[in-house]
Amino acid sequence: MSFSIAIIGRPNVGKSTLFNRLVGKKLALVDDLPGVTRDRREGAAKIADLAFTIIDTAGLEESDPGTLTGRMRAQTEAAIVDADAIIFMIDARVGVTPTDQHFAQLVRRSGKPIILLANKAEGKVGEAGAMDAWTLGLGEPHVFSAEHGIGINALYEALLEALPEQTALPPEDEEDNGPRPEFGDEEDGSELDITKPLNVAVVGRPNAGKSTLLNRILGEDRLLVGPEAGITRDSIGIEFEWTRRDGSTRQMKMFDTAGLRRRAVITQKLEKLAAADAIRAVKFAEVVVILLDATIPFEKQDLTIVDLVSREGRALVIGLNKWDLIPEPDKKLRELREEADRLLPQVRGAPVIPVSGLNGKGVDKLMEAIFKVHETWNIRISTGRLNRWLGPVIDQTPPPAVSGFRIKIRYMTQPKARPPYFVIFGNQLDALPTSYERFLINGLRETFGLYGVPIRISKKGSKNPFHTPGKRRIK
């Protein structure tokens, strides 16, 4: 049976380090600076034969509900409500503080099973702090070191004791019907697999409204938001199910990312880590939504982010957030779509969708655009269709001659998608001008509707059987 565990404690006690150890990856940002984690992050954890969901949370601090730290605390309290059990963590080197005692009462009132970990317990100082943890009244403290993996066995035993029903082994099936059959993928002109969750990363400059938009899509205040720029640090992946207009449903995993600024203005180590985490989310996504502030769209940094998405070969949707602030929306939308085609030729025709994370207007259109470009990203065009298009194009606009040699394109094929990748075969293709490649790419995009996705083309020439390497030609 699956269960979830929330890691609770004051800032800088090692919650994210434990989270990374249990999930087996460095997903959460870790730094010596207190308060790195702000949103709650979920991950698939495993200890021996136990598989469960672990929730990393922001450090608990006493503050006004309207402040940033107050909103962070509200997110942590929501994680306590959702979890089946709680890992309460203290810093054994510091010992029990008044803050630890205050929030120990909070988790005790939740009524959930509590596992007390005295982290950073290496050495005699840590052992003394672990003994001091008895004063919290949360049961036996477990000596632990998330950094070095000390105490994992004790944590395993504590989970078994805290959640006996959820951690019980399932009964073995008496009947064995043999191995399940494996079904191969059939060639259907697409590499789309709707049974797998669609991975979408939402990126953009700081304060573009990414977290607000995702909360609107999810229908709950799942992510920390506020007027302050740069609230999001970790790239938070959230799984959910979306119901489309036709009534069908699709499993989704959307990543909220930190705002990306120009590299030259990033000086703090923590912001560099957050930016690297956002870029990693782009690399693992299938569709990237670049969210622009509609009041100041297409800044230089926006174009740089789109260029990154194109280089990584991801499908792209452009979202114009804060559309409720635009006075003449119809006129402005026409202008911005023309500007997008002019400034972003590498993803020409990418859908430009006006949205408002504040009131939810345009969210349905944005989601449909995501599904559409994902289908395009997976499309496979048959060799026959490609060459029926290619023949007349070459006849009407043949490749230019280079150094007296005629460039001849024989045929084209698409060996793979995700993104669409084409190979052209012929002679003297090494001399094919880049301008002619762009001409072919634009033709493919317009003819086959490959909008919003980067297109890759490679060339493969045939060898001259009468040419001997190193032998000079007689004139």
N, C-alpha and C positions, 0 to 999 in steps of 0.2 A: 504494500500500500504506500502511495506517495504521501509525503508530508513536507512541511516547510518550517524553517528555523530562521528567526531574526536575530542578528548580532547587534546588541545594544550596549552603549557605554558612552562615557564622556569623550571629547575630542582627543585624538592622538594616543589612544590606548592600544592600537593595532588591529582594529576591526577589519579594515580593507586588506591587511596582510593575511589575516586568517581566511578571509573570503577568497583571495587568490590561491592560497594553498589548497583549500577544499575543492575549488573548481579545476585546479590543475593548470591554470593559465593566469597571466598577469592582465586581467581584465580591468580591475579597479586601479585607479591612480593612487600611488603611495608616495608620500613625501614626509620629511620631518616636520613640516609646517602643520600646525593644528588646523582642523576644519577643512581638509581637502575634499572629503566626500560631502555632497550636498543633497543629491537625489538618492532615493533608495534604488538599489540595483539587485536584480535577481539573477541567479546562476544555477546551473546543474552541478550539484556537489556529490562527492562519493567518498565514503570511508569503508574500505573492505567491501562487504556485500551490501552496505546501505547506500541507496541512491535517493537523494532528496533535493529540495529547492532551498538554497541558502540566500538570505536577504541581507545585503550590506546597507547600513543606514548612516545618516549623519550623526555626528557627536551631539549628545544631549547637553543643552545649555539653557539656563534660566533667562528668559528675555520676553519682551513684549510680543504678543501674537502678530502685530503688524510689521515687525522688523524681519530682515532676512533670516536671522537665526531663529526667530519665532516660527516662521514658515517652515524652516528646516526641521524644527522640533515636531511640527504638525505632521510632516511626512513620516518621521520616525514613529510617532504614536499610531499612525495608520498601519505601519508595518507590524507593530505589536498586535493590533487587532486581527490582522490577517494571518499571522503565524500560528502554528500548532504548538510551538515551544520557543523559549527565549534563551539565547546565550548572553549572559550579562558578563561583560569583560571589564577588568580593572587593570591598571598598570602596577604590577607588583613592586617595581623599583621605587615608585612614589608612595605606595601604600594607599590606604582608604582615605579619601578626601571627603569633605562635607558635601561636595557635588555627587560623589558616588553614593553617599548615604541618602541624599534626597531622591535620586532617581531609582535607587533600590526599592523605595516605597512605591514608586510609580509602577514598576514591573511586578511587584508583589500584588498590587491591587488588580492587575490584569487577570489573575487567576490561572495563568498559563504555567506549565512546568518550566522551571528555571534551572539552567546549568551555569554555575559560577566558575569563570576562568580567571585565574590570576596570571595575566600575560607578562612577558618580559621577565620571567622568573629565573633567569640564569644567574647563578652565583648566590652568595650568602645574603646579599641585600634583597634579592628577589624572593628568596625563601622566607625571610622575615615578613615581607609585605604580603605574601600569600597567607601566612598565619593570621595576619591582621584582618584578612577578608572575612573571617568568621563573624566579626562584629556587624556585618551587613544583615545577618539573619536570613540568608538565602541558601543555607545548607553548606555542605562541604565544598570549600574552594579547591579547584583542580590546578595544580602547578602546570604551567603551560608556557610554550614559546612558539608563537606563530611563525617567527622568522626562521627558526631552526627545526620546526616540526616536533618539538619535545611535547609529549602529552597527548598525542593523537589517539593512542590506545585508550587512555583514560576518557577522552571525549567520546570514543566509540561506546564504551561501557555505559557512560552517562546517558547517551541517547537511547540505548536499549532500556535503561531503567526509567527514563522520563516518559518515553512513548512506547510502552510494551505492545499495544495493539498495532500501531502503525509500523513498528519494526519487526513484527513477527514474520517468520518465513511463510510464504504461501504454501498450501498443501500440494503435494505432488500429484499430477494427473496419473490415474491408474492406466488409462488407455493411451497407447501411442500409435497414432495413425500414420507414422512415417514422416519424412520431411515434406515441407510444404512446397508446392511447385513454384518455380520462378518464371515470371512472365517477362519476355524480352520486349524491348521497345520496337514498334513497327515504324517503318519509314512513312511519315504522313505529311512531310513538308514543313515540320516544325519540331523544335527541341523543347517545346513547352511542356512542363509537368505540373499540372494544377494540384496534384496531391501534396506537393511540397510547399512549405510556407514561402511567401514572396518577401524577400529581404529588401527593404527600402531604407535609405539613409536620407535624413533631412539635414541639409547643410546651408551655410550662409554666414554673413557677417554678424558680429555681436548685436544683440537687441533687434534682430529682424523679426522676432516673434515665433521662433521654432517650437519652443516648449508650449506656448499658448496654443498654437495650432494643433499639436499632438494631443493636448488635453481635450480640445474640442472634438477631434476625431475619436478619441477613446470614450468620450462622454463622462469623464471624471477628472478630478484634479490630481492626476497621477504624477505629474512632473512639477518641480518647483519653478514658479514664475514670479515676476515682479518688475518694477520699473528699472532696477539696476541692470546695467549691461554686464554680460559675462557671468551670469549666474551658473549656467551649466558648465561642468568641467568634464565629468566622465561621459563617454558615449553610452547611453542607456538604451538597451534593446528591449522592446515590449512586444509580447506576442498577444494577438487578439484575432477575432473572426469578424470579417466585414461582409455585410449583406449588400449585394449589388442591386442595380435597378431592376434586373430581370428576375430577382428573387434568389439567385444562386449565391452561395457563400464561398469565401476564400480565406484561407489561413494567411495571416500577415505577421511579419516581424519588422517593426519600424524602429529606427535608431535615431534618438535625439542626440545631437552632437554639440560640442562647444563652438562658439563663434570663431571664425577664422579671420585673423587680421594679417596685414602684411608682415612678412618675416622680419623685416628691418625694424619694426616697432615693437617686436616681442622681446622683452628683456628678462622677464622672470622665468625661472625654471619650470614652475608649475604650469604656466600658460603654454610653454613649449611642449610639455607632456600632454596637455589637453588637446593642443593642435595636432600632435602626432596621433592621438587616439581618434580624433575626428577623421583624419586622412585614412587611418586603418579601416574605419567604418565604411568609407567610400570604396576601398579596395574589395571589401567582402560583400558589398551590396550588389543587387541586380539592377535596381532603379534608384537614381539619385534625384531627389527634389531639391533644387536650389531655391531657397526662399529669399526673395528680395523685398526690401522695404519699398513699397510702391511710391512713397513720397520722394525717395532718392534712389531710383533704380539704376542698374548698370554702372555702378562704380567700378574702378579699375580692379579692385579685389574680387568683385563678382565675376568679371571676365577671367581672372586667374583661376578661380575655383572651377568654372566651366571647362577651362582648358585641362585642368587636372582630371575632371570626370571623363572628358573625351580621351585623354591619354590612357586612362585605365579601362576604356572600352565599355563604359556603363551607359545604360539608357538614361535619358534626361527629361525631366519635367521642370518648367520654370513656374514658380508660384509667386504671384504679386500680392504680398500680404499688406494688411492695413488698407485694403481697398475702400473701406468705409470712409476714409479721409479724403478721397479723390473727388473733386467737385464735378467734373464732366467725365464720367467713367467711360462712356462709349468712345468718345474722341480720343481719350488718353489710351485706351486699350489698343486702338488701331495704330497709334503712333508707336507704342511700345513693342507691338508685334513686328512692325517694320524695322524698328531699331534692333530687335533681337536677331532678325535675319541678316542684317547688315554687320552687326558686331560679332556674331557667332556663326560664321559660315561652316565650321566643322560639325555643327549639329543643326544645320538649317532646317527650318520647319518644326523645331521642337515645340510642343504645346506650351502656350503661355496662358496660365489660368489665374484670373483674379480671385482672391480669397480674403476672408476676414476671420482670423482666429478668434477675434473678440465676439462676433455674433454668429459665426458658423456659415455665413453666406459663401457659396462656391466650393464647399468641402466635397460635396458629391461629385461635382465636375472634376475636381482635382483627383479624386480617387479613380474615377473612370479613365482619366488621362494616364494615370499610373498603370492601370491594367492594359490599356491600349499600347503604350510604348513597350511594355514588357512582352506583349505578343509580337510586336515588330522586332524586338531584340532577338527573339527566338526563331524568326522566320527562316525557312529554307526554300530557295527558289530553284526549280529544276533546271538542269543544263539546257534542255530544249527551249524553255522560255527565255533564258538568258541569251542564247545565241540567235533566236528569232528576233530579239531586240538589237543585238550587237551588230548583225550583218548590215542592215540599212544604215545604222549610225556610222559605221566605218566607211560605207560607200559614199555617204553624203559628206562626211567630214573625216577624211583619212588622216592618219598620223603624219606629221611632217617628215621629210627626208633629212637625215643628219649626216654631214660629211659625204654627201653623194650616195649614201646607202638608204635604201627604202626600208622603213620599219613596217613589218607585216604582223598584224594580230590575227591569229588563226581562230581561236575560240576562247570561251570563258566558262568557268565552273565555280560553284560555291561549295567548298569542302566542309564548312562548318558555319555555325551561327554563334550568337552570344559574345560579341556583336557579329553582324554579317561580315563574312570574310570571303573575298573572291580572289581567284587566281586566273590570270590571263596568260595564254600560251602564244608564242610566235617567235619571230626572228628579230634580232637587233633591239630587244626590249630594254637592254641596259641604257640605251640612248633615248628612251621615251621621255619626253619632257614632263616635268611635274604639272605643267598647265594642262596637258592632255589627260593626265590621271585625274585631275580635278574635274575636267570635262566629263569623263566617264562616271565619276562618283556622283556628280550632279544629275546626270542622266539616269543612273540607277535609282537615286533617291526619288526623283519625280515620277519615273515610270512605274516603280514597284511600291511606292508609298513608304519608303524607309525613312520616315521623319522622326526626329528625336533620338536617333541612334548614330554613333560613329560608324563609318564604313572603312574596312581595311581592304587594300588591294596589294597583291604581290605579283611578281612577274616571273615567268619560267620560260627560258628560251631553249631552242633546240641547237645541238652542236653540229658544226660543219664536219661531215665525215672525211672530207678531203684536206682538212686543215691539220698540219703537223705543228705542234707547239715548238717554238724556237727556230723554225725554218722560214726564211724570208721569201716573200712572194716575188716571182720573176715578172717584171713588167715588160 
